[in-house]
Amino acid sequence: MSNGTIGLSQTQIDTAPTVLIAHRDIRQYVQYTNSRAPKAFFVAACSGQSFWLEQQTSQQSAEKKTLEQDELNRQASDPCCTLLKSE
């Protein structure tokens, strides 16, 4: 069982989206699924690096702000990112 910061259950690993490569990004996704909407989750295309925000003013705002966060912070070698999920 995951406490949000350490370890993942086998079920969490098995059911995570396949674009999430590292356990740190799967942990981020678990935290995202338990967070409050409006929210958005983006993944960098090559590295699988994840970015997400919760409790934004709208779903559109969540997507826009998370994309901006991704653009500023993803690895320089990663060409782009994609929206994995938003609510």
N, C-alpha and C positions, 0 to 999 in steps of 0.2 A: 504494500500500500504506500502511496506517495503522500508526503506531508507538504508538497508544493516546492520544497527546496532540495530535498535529498531523496535519491532513489526513485525508481518507477516500478510499478507492478508489471508483470509480464503481459497482462491484459492491456494496460496503457500503451505499452510498446507495440503490441500486436495490432491494436485498433487505431493507432495514430496514422494520419495521412502519410503516404509513402514518400512524399517530397521532403518530409522532415527527417534529416539524416542523423543528426547528433541528439543524444539524450537531452542536452540542455534545451534544444528547440522543442522536443516532445514535452518537456516539463513546462515550457512556455505555453504550449498548446493546451495542456491540462489546466493551467491557470486561466487561460483565455476562456475555455469552456465553462469554468466556474465563475467567471466575472459577469458584471452587469452591463447590459446593453444601454444605449447604442455602442457598438464595438466593432472592430475590424482586425483581421489578422492577415499579414502579408508575409510572403516567403521569397527570399532571394533565389534566383533561377539556378545558379550553379552550386552554391555552398549550402543551401537549405537554411541559411540564417533567417531567423524569424523576428518580426516586429509586430507589436499589437498595442492597442489602446482600448480603454473601456470608459464607460460613463461619459460619453461625449454628448453634445447637444442634439445630434441627429446621426443617423446611419451614414448619410453623405459626408458629414463633418468627420466622423470616425474614419472613414475611408481616406479622405483627403489628408488629414493630419497624420495618419499612420503611414501613408505613402510618402509624405514629406520626411518623416522620421527615417524611413527606409532609405530614401535617396541620400540623406545626409550621413547615415551611419553604416551602411552595408560595406562589405569589403570592396576595395577599389577594383579588384579583378572580376567582380560579379557584374555582368552587363545590365541586368534588369531584375525586377521583382514582379510577382503576381499576387493578386488577391486570392487568398485561400478561402476565406469565409468572412461574412459580416452579418450583423443583425442589428 
